[in-house]
Amino acid sequence: MDIGPHPTPPVRLPGPDAARWLTQIFACRAAAQGGVVRRKASDVDRIVGRAVFVAEMRRRGFPVMENAGQYVIFCNSAPIRRLC
């Protein structure tokens, strides 16, 4: 008998460089103050991998948008509203 959704298994980082890179994202002032950080999508995909990156953002509760080859990370859980 299935009683609901199964928890997502933890995603393992591909290596120490990826873990260090993710740590550095959130060490910047903008992230620490709940602001917005952006990173090149190609860098994220090459260094960490999209699945690991998305899993980490979900774990932290941070929404991410993609535009023009950039990932825009909202380092807070406030709603996002498009104005135009």
C-alpha positions in Angstrom: 0.0 0.0 0.0 1.4 3.3 -1.1 0.7 6.1 1.4 2.2 9.1 -0.5 5.2 10.5 -2.3 8.5 8.9 -1.5 11.3 11.2 -0.2 13.9 12.2 -2.8 17.2 10.5 -2.1 20.1 12.8 -1.4 22.2 13.8 -4.5 25.9 13.2 -4.1 28.2 16.0 -5.3 30.5 14.8 -8.1 33.7 15.9 -6.3 35.3 18.3 -3.9 35.6 21.1 -6.5 31.8 21.0 -7.0 31.2 21.2 -3.3 33.6 24.1 -2.9 32.0 25.9 -5.8 28.5 25.6 -4.3 29.8 26.8 -1.0 31.4 29.8 -2.6 28.1 30.8 -4.2 26.5 31.2 -0.8 29.5 32.8 0.8 29.0 36.0 -1.2 27.3 39.0 0.4 24.3 39.0 -1.8 23.4 35.4 -0.9 24.1 35.9 2.8 21.7 38.9 2.8 18.9 37.0 1.0 19.6 38.7 -2.4 20.0 37.5 -5.9 23.0 35.7 -7.4 23.6 34.7 -11.0 25.9 32.1 -12.6 26.5 31.1 -16.1 24.5 28.0 -16.9 27.5 26.4 -18.8 29.6 26.8 -15.7 27.0 25.2 -13.4 26.5 22.3 -15.9 30.3 21.8 -16.3 31.4 22.1 -12.6 28.4 20.7 -10.7 25.8 19.4 -13.1 22.3 20.7 -13.4 20.7 17.9 -11.4 23.0 18.5 -8.4 22.6 22.2 -8.7 18.8 22.0 -8.8 18.7 19.5 -5.9 20.8 21.9 -3.8 18.6 24.9 -4.6 15.5 22.9 -3.7 17.1 21.8 -0.4 17.7 25.4 0.5 14.3 26.5 -0.7 15.8 28.9 -3.3 13.9 29.5 -6.6 16.0 29.6 -9.7 15.2 31.1 -13.1 17.1 30.6 -16.3 17.5 33.3 -18.9 20.0 34.0 -21.7 22.5 31.3 -20.5 22.4 32.5 -16.9 20.9 30.9 -13.8 19.4 33.6 -11.5 19.2 32.3 -7.9 16.9 34.1 -5.5 18.6 33.4 -2.1 15.3 33.6 -0.2 11.9 32.0 -0.2 9.9 35.1 -1.0 7.4 34.9 -3.9 8.6 36.0 -7.4 6.3 38.1 -9.4 6.9 39.0 -13.0 6.0 42.7 -13.7 5.9 42.7 -17.5 
